[in-house]
């Protein structure tokens, strides 16, 4: 998944890093008022299936020996504009957050 981008970065003597990483599963502007779609997308963002996608992303990230992966937004309630928070509220537990924590714990500490 990240092989091409890692090569481009290396060719320029740069480290591959991610800024504001994470899901971008959100309705289009034209569909912001589709409650059924928005409810599904808000639900999906916190499912085991989303966590499995995160696990694949981080596996690919580690495979190319990439640098920092800065996830976007720890805590925020989801809305029709996006489910940006990895936690929906303080004290929330969900598979997507668990995947992010697993990735953090597997990251090099140097």
N, C-alpha and C positions, 0 to 999 in steps of 0.2 A: 504493500500500500504506500509506503513512504520511500521506497528505493529511489525513485526518480528524484524526489525533492532532496534527499540526502546527497545524491550525486551532484546535483546542481550546487548545493551549499558547499560541498567539499571542493568542487572545481573552482570556487571563488574564495576558498580558504575560510569559509564560515561554518559555524556550528548550526545545525538544524534545531530550531526551537519553535514552540507553539505558544501563541498569545491568545487568550480568550478561547481556549479549546473546549470542546464538548458538543453536545447535541444542538442541532438547529432544526428540530422537527417542529414546525410551526405552520399555521395556515398562511396562504398568500393574502396580500392586502385585500384582494377582491372577495375573499372568503372569511374575513375577520368576524362577520356576524353570523356565521353558520355554527350554531350552538352544538349540534350533534358532532360535527367535525372537530371543533375545538375541544369538546369534552373527551373525545377519543384521543386526540393528540396529547392533551394534558395527562390523561391516564397512561398512555403508552410510554411517555417519557420516564416513568418511574417503575417500569415492569422488569421482570427478569430478562425479557428479550432485549430491552435497551441495555441492561447490564452486560449481556453477552456481546452486544456490539461494542461496548466500551472495552471489554476484555480483549476483543480482536484488535481494536485500535491500539491499545497499549502494548499488546504483543508485537504488533508491527513496529511501533515506536522503539521498543527495546531492540528489535531485530536489526535496526539500522544504527544502533548506538547513538541515538539522537540525544539532544540536551534537554533542557527544562521544558516541561509541558505544563503551562500555566492554565489551569481550568478556570472558566469564567463563572463567577458568582457562587458563593457558598449557600446563602439562604435568601430565598424570595418565593413568595407565593406564585404559582403559575397563573397565567391569564391568557386571554385570546391573543396576546402579543408575544407569547412564548413561555416556555417552562425553563427559564434560565437558571434558577436556583437548583443546586444539587440536593439541597434540603428545602422542603416547602415551608418549614418553620423550625425553630430551635427544638431539638428533641425528636425530630422526624427520623425515621429509619426507613430506608428503601433500597432496593437492589442497585440502582444507579449510583447512589452514594457509596454503597459497599464496594462496587467496582472501582470507584475513584480511590477509596482508601486502600484497596488491594494494590493498585498501581503505585500509589505513594509508598507503600511499604516495600514494594519490589524495586523501587528506584535506587540507584547508587547514592550513597551519602557523601561522596566527595565532590 
